Amino acid sequence: MRCGDAADLAATIAAVTTSGAYDGVRVDFVDGTVFSRAESYLTLATYTETIDQWPSDYTGAEIYYRSIRVRDTDVLTVHDYLWRWDTDWFWCSRAFGAQRPLIRRLWPKDRLRSDVYWKLVALDRRTSFSSRLDSARRRPAREQVVQDIEVPVTALGEFLDFFHREVGIEPVWVCPLRRRDPMARWPLYDLDPSTTYVNVGFWSTVALPRGASPDDGRVNRRIEAVVTSLGGRKSLYSTAFFEREEFAALYGGDAYAVLRATYDSGGRLADVWTKTVGHGEEGTEDEARRHHLAGRRSRQRRRAHGVRRKPPRTTRQ
């Protein structure tokens, strides 16, 4: 269903997640796609035992996210619904030309999937091919902005307004979430159990002003600041730039300190900030050196006590 601008999208998400239905029809799944400031859609899915059309197939020539703009209804098997985004890695396969008709016909069908694209991205990062090509063409440097964030549904409109104005990545994926058990706590990623949040996913690059370096994280830092100001959180699977104190305040620093004192009192393992942020801040190299020395001392103790690690098992070919 088409929702229009961000305010309309947020209001519809709030209504559907509160009632669990739309126009009297039960809603079992909901997510959305934002194509521009004025064009967004919610996909409302319901289990059914009967169908009036043959299920669609988005594992070959057809591209799922494009169908959202042109189809009011669709039918997919449960398996294909759960995997519908994978064939084109949402829409990110376009970066490899996989959505061009000729290339798509030549591309092996069993290689239209996210793990293949991810390997291509990893190769590009190792070789810096894209950045070298942009430099040769005298194009501005680009910063990778690959993030998933959560903001309260009441702040979704404000976040998307900022995002369209200052970041400009399109499309954007949205998906509501709420804690099921209001009594349970996730102290390292604490969310208000009475609040409906919306995950916003965006995965691309952003052109920088002349002279700006991608390593500075100019765009990512700005996104982090806005998300925090709106009472949201950012998933830590990708690039992060939080200072230690801010990170501890947002991601359960007190609870984490208790866990670390209980299970790693010797500080052998790197802490979570070092693992997820650690961009060479002063002290990071010292921490890494300390963890290396701790590991070496542990190996020396094992040798002194005659303890050896078992060799890995092998299988006969």
Secondary structure per residue as TSV (DSSP state, phi and psi in degrees):
chain	resnum	aa	ss	phi	psi
A	1	M	-	360.0	138.6
A	2	R	B	-81.2	136.5
A	3	C	-	-113.8	-20.6
A	4	G	-	87.7	-130.2
A	5	D	S	-81.6	-178.9
A	6	A	H	-64.3	-36.9
A	7	A	H	-63.9	-43.2
A	8	D	H	-65.1	-42.5
A	9	L	H	-60.1	-48.2
A	10	A	H	-62.9	-41.5
A	11	A	H	-63.8	-40.4
A	12	T	H	-68.5	-41.7
A	13	I	H	-59.3	-45.5
A	14	A	H	-61.1	-42.6
A	15	A	H	-66.9	-44.5
A	16	V	H	-67.9	-43.1
A	17	T	H	-70.3	-25.7
A	18	T	H	-76.3	-44.2
A	19	S	H	-92.0	-23.2
A	20	G	S	71.5	17.8
A	21	A	E	-153.2	166.1
A	22	Y	E	-144.8	126.0
A	23	D	T	51.8	39.4
A	24	G	T	79.7	1.6
A	25	V	E	-105.2	130.5
A	26	R	E	-60.3	139.8
A	27	V	-	-113.5	118.4
A	28	D	S	-95.7	-29.4
A	29	F	E	-137.7	146.0
A	30	V	E	-148.2	132.4
A	31	D	E	-151.6	176.2
A	32	G	E	-147.1	164.1
A	33	T	E	-132.9	127.7
A	34	V	E	-108.3	113.4
A	35	F	E	-91.1	-27.4
A	36	S	E	-165.0	179.3
A	37	R	T	-57.3	-33.8
A	38	A	T	-109.6	4.4
A	39	E	E	-134.7	110.9
A	40	S	E	-143.1	157.2
A	41	Y	E	-138.6	145.6
A	42	L	E	-108.0	136.2
A	43	T	E	-102.8	114.6
A	44	L	E	-110.1	117.2
A	45	A	E	-115.8	145.3
A	46	T	-	-136.9	135.2
A	47	Y	-	-62.2	143.7
A	48	T	-	-149.1	148.2
A	49	E	S	-96.8	-14.2
A	50	T	-	-125.2	144.5
A	51	I	-	-134.0	153.1
A	52	D	S	-111.9	9.8
A	53	Q	S	-154.4	159.5
A	54	W	-	-70.7	138.6
A	55	P	-	-58.3	142.6
A	56	S	-	-74.7	157.1
A	57	D	-	-126.8	113.6
A	58	Y	-	-112.2	30.2
A	59	T	S	-103.1	4.5
A	60	G	S	-131.4	-114.4
A	61	A	S	-72.9	-34.5
A	62	E	-	-75.5	144.5
A	63	I	-	-115.1	121.2
A	64	Y	H	-61.1	-51.0
A	65	Y	H	-63.9	-27.3
A	66	R	H	-70.6	-28.9
A	67	S	H	-66.8	-24.4
A	68	I	H	-60.0	-35.1
A	69	R	H	-76.4	-20.9
A	70	V	H	-116.5	-11.4
A	71	R	-	-116.0	130.1
A	72	D	S	-79.4	-35.6
A	73	T	-	-135.3	159.3
A	74	D	-	-154.3	160.3
A	75	V	-	-130.0	128.5
A	76	L	-	-136.6	152.0
A	77	T	-	-65.9	160.8
A	78	V	H	-59.2	-42.6
A	79	H	H	-59.1	-48.1
A	80	D	H	-69.8	-30.7
A	81	Y	H	-65.8	-45.0
A	82	L	H	-65.3	-29.0
A	83	W	T	-107.1	12.7
A	84	R	T	-63.8	-25.8
A	85	W	T	-85.0	-15.5
A	86	D	T	-73.7	-35.7
A	87	T	T	-54.8	-41.0
A	88	D	T	-114.2	16.8
A	89	W	T	49.8	56.4
A	90	F	T	62.8	-96.6
A	91	W	T	-130.4	6.1
A	92	C	G	-72.8	-12.7
A	93	S	G	-64.9	-17.8
A	94	R	G	-63.9	-24.6
A	95	A	G	-64.7	-21.7
A	96	F	G	-104.2	7.4
A	97	G	T	78.3	7.5
A	98	A	T	-71.3	-9.1
A	99	Q	T	-98.5	-2.8
A	100	R	S	-77.1	131.6
A	101	P	H	-51.2	-46.9
A	102	L	H	-65.2	-48.1
A	103	I	H	-63.3	-38.3
A	104	R	H	-65.2	-36.6
A	105	R	H	-65.0	-33.9
A	106	L	H	-85.2	-22.7
A	107	W	S	-71.5	126.0
A	108	P	-	-56.2	132.0
A	109	K	G	-59.4	-37.2
A	110	D	G	-76.7	0.7
A	111	R	G	-109.6	6.9
A	112	L	-	-87.9	82.0
A	113	R	S	-162.3	160.9
A	114	S	H	-65.2	-36.6
A	115	D	H	-66.9	-28.9
A	116	V	H	-69.4	-45.1
A	117	Y	H	-62.2	-39.2
A	118	W	H	-63.1	-37.0
A	119	K	H	-65.5	-35.9
A	120	L	H	-66.4	-39.6
A	121	V	H	-63.1	-44.3
A	122	A	H	-61.4	-40.1
A	123	L	H	-63.1	-42.4
A	124	D	H	-63.5	-38.3
A	125	R	H	-67.5	-38.2
A	126	R	H	-67.8	-37.1
A	127	T	H	-96.3	-13.3
A	128	S	T	56.8	32.6
A	129	F	H	-60.9	-47.8
A	130	S	H	-62.8	-45.0
A	131	S	H	-67.4	-36.6
A	132	R	H	-65.4	-40.2
A	133	L	H	-65.4	-43.1
A	134	D	H	-61.6	-40.2
A	135	S	H	-64.5	-42.0
A	136	A	H	-64.6	-32.2
A	137	R	T	-88.8	4.8
A	138	R	T	59.6	37.1
A	139	R	-	-92.2	153.3
A	140	P	-	-65.5	152.9
A	141	A	-	-63.4	154.3
A	142	R	E	-123.7	139.0
A	143	E	E	-99.6	131.7
A	144	Q	E	-72.6	126.1
A	145	V	E	-124.5	91.7
A	146	V	E	-122.3	99.0
A	147	Q	E	-144.6	154.3
A	148	D	E	-128.9	127.6
A	149	I	E	-127.7	160.6
A	150	E	E	-123.7	132.5
A	151	V	E	-130.8	153.9
A	152	P	E	-56.9	145.6
A	153	V	G	-58.2	-29.1
A	154	T	G	-70.0	-17.3
A	155	A	G	-104.8	1.7
A	156	L	H	-61.1	-44.4
A	157	G	H	-59.4	-43.8
A	158	E	H	-65.9	-40.0
A	159	F	H	-65.7	-45.3
A	160	L	H	-66.3	-34.7
A	161	D	H	-60.0	-47.4
A	162	F	H	-59.5	-45.2
A	163	F	H	-63.5	-45.5
A	164	H	H	-64.2	-35.9
A	165	R	H	-75.0	-41.2
A	166	E	H	-110.8	-19.8
A	167	V	T	-110.3	-57.9
A	168	G	-	85.5	9.6
A	169	I	-	-72.9	134.3
A	170	E	-	-144.1	144.6
A	171	P	S	-72.8	178.0
A	172	V	E	-133.6	140.6
A	173	W	E	-99.2	140.9
A	174	V	E	-130.9	145.5
A	175	C	E	-154.0	121.8
A	176	P	E	-74.3	152.6
A	177	L	E	-150.0	151.9
A	178	R	-	-152.8	143.9
A	179	R	-	-66.1	132.0
A	180	R	S	-72.6	-45.4
A	181	D	-	-102.5	107.6
A	182	P	T	-66.1	-15.1
A	183	M	T	-89.4	-18.8
A	184	A	-	-78.5	149.5
A	185	R	-	-125.1	139.7
A	186	W	-	-116.5	79.4
A	187	P	G	-60.6	-24.9
A	188	L	G	-86.2	-10.7
A	189	Y	G	-149.2	65.7
A	190	D	-	-76.0	125.4
A	191	L	-	-123.8	144.3
A	192	D	-	-67.5	118.9
A	193	P	T	-66.3	-16.0
A	194	S	T	-92.6	1.3
A	195	T	-	-112.5	136.6
A	196	T	-	-87.8	125.7
A	197	Y	E	-105.8	163.6
A	198	V	E	-127.1	121.3
A	199	N	E	-76.0	132.2
A	200	V	E	-119.7	120.3
A	201	G	E	-112.6	132.7
A	202	F	E	-147.1	132.3
A	203	W	E	-142.5	96.6
A	204	S	E	-166.3	-159.2
A	205	T	E	-127.5	157.5
A	206	V	E	-127.2	129.8
A	207	A	E	-66.2	138.5
A	208	L	-	-105.0	157.7
A	209	P	-	-62.0	154.0
A	210	R	T	-54.5	132.3
A	211	G	T	91.7	-15.8
A	212	A	-	-79.1	145.3
A	213	S	-	-105.7	135.9
A	214	P	G	-58.9	-28.4
A	215	D	G	-65.8	-20.4
A	216	D	G	-73.2	-18.5
A	217	G	-	65.4	34.8
A	218	R	H	-54.3	-49.4
A	219	V	H	-73.8	-44.3
A	220	N	H	-62.4	-39.9
A	221	R	H	-63.3	-39.6
A	222	R	H	-64.6	-41.5
A	223	I	H	-62.5	-44.5
A	224	E	H	-57.8	-43.3
A	225	A	H	-64.7	-42.7
A	226	V	H	-67.7	-44.4
A	227	V	H	-59.2	-44.7
A	228	T	H	-63.2	-42.0
A	229	S	H	-65.0	-24.4
A	230	L	T	-93.5	8.5
A	231	G	T	77.7	26.1
A	232	G	-	-105.1	-175.0
A	233	R	E	-136.1	158.2
A	234	K	E	-120.7	131.5
A	235	S	-	-64.5	149.1
A	236	L	S	-106.3	24.0
A	237	Y	S	-78.9	-12.9
A	238	S	S	-125.5	-161.7
A	239	T	-	-61.8	134.7
A	240	A	-	-138.1	153.7
A	241	F	-	-133.3	15.4
A	242	F	-	-62.7	141.4
A	243	E	-	-71.7	159.4
A	244	R	H	-55.9	-46.0
A	245	E	H	-65.4	-43.4
A	246	E	H	-65.9	-40.6
A	247	F	H	-59.8	-45.7
A	248	A	H	-62.6	-39.0
A	249	A	H	-67.4	-34.6
A	250	L	H	-84.9	-32.5
A	251	Y	T	-118.7	45.4
A	252	G	T	61.5	48.7
A	253	G	H	-56.9	-41.0
A	254	D	H	-65.3	-45.7
A	255	A	H	-65.4	-38.2
A	256	Y	H	-66.1	-37.7
A	257	A	H	-61.5	-39.1
A	258	V	H	-65.1	-44.9
A	259	L	H	-60.6	-43.6
A	260	R	H	-66.7	-40.6
A	261	A	H	-65.9	-31.0
A	262	T	H	-78.0	-44.6
A	263	Y	H	-108.3	-9.0
A	264	D	-	-148.5	54.5
A	265	S	T	-63.5	-24.6
A	266	G	T	-82.9	-6.0
A	267	G	-	67.8	33.3
A	268	R	-	-70.9	-36.0
A	269	L	S	-93.7	149.1
A	270	A	-	-65.2	144.3
A	271	D	-	-76.4	170.5
A	272	V	H	-67.2	-32.3
A	273	W	H	-64.3	-44.5
A	274	T	H	-61.6	-37.9
A	275	K	H	-71.1	-38.2
A	276	T	H	-101.5	-22.6
A	277	V	T	-117.5	-72.3
A	278	G	-	14.1	72.4
A	279	H	S	-96.6	46.9
A	280	G	S	76.9	21.3
A	281	E	-	-60.4	151.4
A	282	E	T	-53.3	126.9
A	283	G	T	105.8	-22.6
A	284	T	H	-63.6	-44.0
A	285	E	H	-63.6	-37.8
A	286	D	H	-62.5	-41.2
A	287	E	H	-63.3	-44.7
A	288	A	H	-61.0	-41.3
A	289	R	H	-64.7	-39.1
A	290	R	H	-64.2	-42.1
A	291	H	H	-66.6	-36.5
A	292	H	H	-63.6	-45.0
A	293	L	H	-65.6	-37.2
A	294	A	H	-62.4	-41.8
A	295	G	H	-63.8	-40.2
A	296	R	H	-65.2	-41.5
A	297	R	H	-63.0	-37.4
A	298	S	H	-63.0	-42.0
A	299	R	H	-65.7	-37.5
A	300	Q	H	-64.6	-39.2
A	301	R	H	-65.2	-40.2
A	302	R	H	-63.1	-41.9
A	303	R	H	-64.2	-39.7
A	304	A	H	-62.8	-30.8
A	305	H	T	-98.5	8.9
A	306	G	T	72.7	22.8
A	307	V	-	-97.9	126.1
A	308	R	-	-124.7	148.0
A	309	R	-	-72.8	141.0
A	310	K	-	-69.0	142.9
A	311	P	-	-68.1	152.1
A	312	P	-	-65.7	148.0
A	313	R	-	-71.3	149.3
A	314	T	-	-122.8	158.9
A	315	T	-	-118.8	146.0
A	316	R	-	-83.0	133.1
A	317	Q	-	-85.5	360.0
